Amino acid sequence: MKHYRFSHLCLVLSMLVIFAGFLNACGIKGLPVPPRRYRPPAVTDLTYKIEGETLRLTWNVPSGTEQEKVNPTGCAVYRSVRPVSDADCKNCPAPYKKVADVPVQRGGSDGKPAGKLHYSEPLVGGFDYAFKVTCYTDNEIFGEDSNIVNFKY
């Protein structure tokens, strides 16, 4: 009879250990993790030149690293326009609006961007202008904003 109790006790303890192991793996999946998407690099050399009443923005297309293999297919140009009287508000956010898409031209067999990109538009006097550029891929994955060019005209 004692042998029966001991084997019964071993069986119950074994079952508890196995059951405790299942408690650690609750069977509930974690949150889904999206696949890693590399973003195109940011433009760092956005410059402007005013010729008469026309603004001309110029920048180089940044290339992605070899590891990321992400090269932009286009750049979106954003503009903020405020009256000069409102431009002194340092804490007011600049309301940017997309004004253009500039496609990236590829040159040669290596597929690297060909030269600089440009954007031009006429200016109206009495306003504070700010521009920035954001590159994107063909999958519409946007990179970080470029440096901002700001001027009063």
C-alpha positions as CSV (number, residue, x, y, z in Angstrom):
1,M,0.0,0.0,0.0
2,K,2.9,2.4,0.7
3,H,4.4,1.6,-2.7
4,Y,1.1,2.6,-4.3
5,R,1.0,6.0,-2.4
6,F,4.6,6.7,-3.4
7,S,4.1,6.0,-7.1
8,H,0.9,8.0,-7.0
9,L,2.7,10.9,-5.3
10,C,5.5,10.8,-8.0
11,L,2.9,10.8,-10.7
12,V,1.1,13.8,-9.3
13,L,4.4,15.7,-8.8
14,S,5.5,14.9,-12.3
15,M,2.2,16.2,-13.7
16,L,2.5,19.4,-11.6
17,V,6.1,20.0,-13.0
18,I,4.9,19.5,-16.5
19,F,1.9,21.7,-16.0
20,A,4.1,24.4,-14.5
21,G,6.2,24.3,-17.7
22,F,3.1,25.0,-19.7
23,L,2.2,28.0,-17.6
24,N,5.4,29.7,-18.7
25,A,4.3,29.4,-22.3
26,C,0.8,30.8,-22.1
27,G,-0.1,30.3,-25.8
28,I,-0.9,34.0,-26.3
29,K,1.1,35.5,-29.1
30,G,2.8,38.9,-28.7
31,L,2.1,41.9,-30.7
32,P,2.9,41.5,-34.4
33,V,6.3,43.0,-35.4
34,P,6.3,44.7,-38.8
35,P,9.2,43.8,-41.1
36,R,12.1,46.2,-40.9
37,R,11.8,49.0,-43.4
38,Y,14.7,51.2,-44.1
39,R,14.0,54.9,-44.7
40,P,15.8,56.9,-47.3
41,P,18.5,59.2,-45.9
42,A,17.8,62.9,-45.3
43,V,18.9,65.8,-47.6
44,T,21.5,67.8,-45.7
45,D,22.5,70.4,-48.2
46,L,19.3,72.2,-49.2
47,T,20.2,75.7,-50.5
48,Y,18.3,78.6,-52.1
49,K,19.0,81.4,-54.5
50,I,16.6,84.3,-55.5
51,E,16.9,85.4,-59.1
52,G,14.7,88.4,-59.7
53,E,11.3,87.3,-58.4
54,T,12.0,83.5,-58.7
55,L,13.2,81.2,-56.0
56,R,15.5,78.3,-56.9
57,L,16.0,75.5,-54.5
58,T,19.0,73.1,-55.1
59,W,20.0,69.9,-53.3
60,N,22.0,66.7,-53.8
61,V,20.1,63.4,-53.6
62,P,21.5,61.3,-50.7
63,S,22.3,57.7,-51.4
64,G,21.4,54.9,-49.0
65,T,24.2,52.8,-47.4
66,E,25.1,49.4,-49.0
67,Q,23.6,47.6,-46.0
68,E,20.2,49.4,-46.3
69,K,20.2,49.5,-50.2
70,V,17.6,52.3,-50.0
71,N,17.8,55.0,-52.6
72,P,15.1,57.6,-53.0
73,T,12.9,57.7,-56.1
74,G,11.6,61.2,-55.5
75,C,11.7,64.2,-53.2
76,A,8.7,66.1,-51.8
77,V,9.1,69.9,-51.5
78,Y,7.2,71.6,-48.6
79,R,6.6,75.3,-48.2
80,S,5.5,77.5,-45.3
81,V,4.4,81.0,-46.1
82,R,3.5,83.6,-43.4
83,P,3.1,87.3,-43.6
84,V,6.2,89.1,-42.4
85,S,4.2,90.6,-39.5
86,D,3.6,87.1,-38.2
87,A,7.2,85.9,-38.7
88,D,8.4,87.3,-35.4
89,C,6.4,84.6,-33.5
90,K,9.3,82.3,-32.5
91,N,7.0,79.7,-30.8
92,C,4.4,79.5,-33.6
93,P,4.7,76.3,-35.6
94,A,5.3,76.7,-39.3
95,P,2.3,75.4,-41.4
96,Y,4.1,73.4,-44.2
97,K,2.2,72.3,-47.3
98,K,3.5,70.0,-50.0
99,V,4.0,72.0,-53.2
100,A,5.9,69.7,-55.5
101,D,7.2,66.2,-56.2
102,V,10.6,66.1,-57.9
103,P,11.5,62.7,-59.4
104,V,15.1,61.5,-58.9
105,Q,16.8,60.8,-62.2
106,R,19.2,57.8,-62.3
107,G,22.3,58.0,-64.5
108,G,24.6,55.3,-65.9
109,S,24.7,51.6,-65.3
110,D,25.3,51.9,-61.5
111,G,21.8,53.4,-61.0
112,K,23.1,56.2,-58.8
113,P,21.3,59.6,-58.7
114,A,22.4,61.9,-61.6
115,G,23.4,65.4,-60.4
116,K,21.5,67.8,-58.3
117,L,17.8,68.3,-58.0
118,H,16.1,71.7,-58.5
119,Y,12.8,73.3,-57.7
120,S,11.7,76.8,-58.8
121,E,8.7,79.0,-58.0
122,P,7.8,82.7,-58.3
123,L,7.8,84.7,-55.0
124,V,5.4,87.3,-53.7
125,G,6.8,90.2,-51.6
126,G,5.9,90.7,-47.9
127,F,6.1,87.1,-46.7
128,D,8.4,84.9,-44.6
129,Y,9.2,81.7,-46.5
130,A,10.5,78.4,-45.3
131,F,11.2,75.3,-47.4
132,K,12.2,71.8,-46.6
133,V,12.6,68.6,-48.7
134,T,11.8,65.0,-47.8
135,C,13.0,62.0,-49.9
136,Y,10.8,59.0,-50.5
137,T,11.0,55.5,-52.0
138,D,8.8,53.9,-54.6
139,N,7.0,52.2,-51.7
140,E,6.2,55.7,-50.3
141,I,8.5,55.3,-47.4
142,F,9.5,58.8,-46.4
143,G,12.8,59.8,-44.9
144,E,13.6,62.6,-42.4
145,D,13.1,66.2,-43.3
146,S,16.0,68.1,-44.8
147,N,17.6,71.2,-43.3
148,I,15.2,74.2,-43.5
149,V,15.9,77.3,-45.6
150,N,14.1,80.4,-44.3
151,F,14.1,83.9,-45.7
152,K,11.9,87.0,-45.9
153,Y,11.0,88.4,-49.3
